[in-house]
Amino acid sequence: HEMGSAIGREAQANDVSVVLGPAVNIKRSPLCGRNFEYYSEDPYLAGITAAYYIRALQSKGIAAVLKHYTANSTEFERLKSNSRVSARALREIYLKAFEIAVKESDPCGMMSSYNHVNDKKVCEDYTLITEIPHDEWGWNGIFMTDWWNDSKHTEELKAGHDLKMSTGDIEGVTQALDSGELTREQVYVCAERVLKTLMKIGRIKNQFEKN
């Protein structure tokens, strides 16, 4: 909590509204290049620690983006890696820290990971992106991709994934809408969450109110 408060004050001082963190991936191997920012091998400890960090940021008016969702425990070939996980292990280990942090602190966003889970890109997986966090956990924040991911923008929108960072495919999305592959209703769901999230973020909300 003290760490989140310190980062929140620093974000305020630098006119930053959103912090891309905390990260709650499970420490599985000492070779994982991001272990320095992960909390634990224990999903309960990771989830509770993240919740206090997020609450502290929120107390300073700073939004948090929980990452990297999910089953992402390696940096080796991170765009191609495929985490093969049983349903029980996914629920009890790899999703649990995210679930705890979401229910205990309600972060404004989560960042999806680059990897596949059981042969499917995380951000293209309707079950992982919509059914579990939104329908089961009751969370209404936004999903954003990690930067320069290689997933298909149209498939992300169909999965209910809201925001693509740096590599959006406007032409491909437009063609999918024209062909009927993607519906406007699917896009509206994501657009609504993005707009609602913007309205929740302190300084951004103030700008809307001024205008």
GIBELLIN-V475132 format. One line per field, one symbol per residue. ss: DSSP state (a for helix, b for strand, c for the rest). burial: # if it has 9 or more other ideal C-beta (glycine too) atoms within 8 Angstrom, else .. A space follows every 10 residues. Layout:
ss: ???
burial: ???
This chain:
ss: caaaaaaaaa aaaccccbbc ccbccccccc ccccaaaccc ccaaaaaaaa aaaaaaaaac ccbbbbbbbc cccccccccc cbbcccaaaa aaaacaaaaa aaaaacccbb bbcccbbccb baaacaaaaa aaaaaacccc cbbbcccccc ccaaaaaaac ccbcccccca aaaaaaaaac cccaaaaaaa aaaaaaaaaa caaaaaaaaa c
burial: ...##.#### ##...####. #######... .#.#...### ..######## ########.# ########## ####...#.. ###.#...## ..######## #####.#### #######... ######.### ####..#.#. ######..#. #.######## #####.#.#. .##..##... .#...##.## #.##.####. #####..#.. .
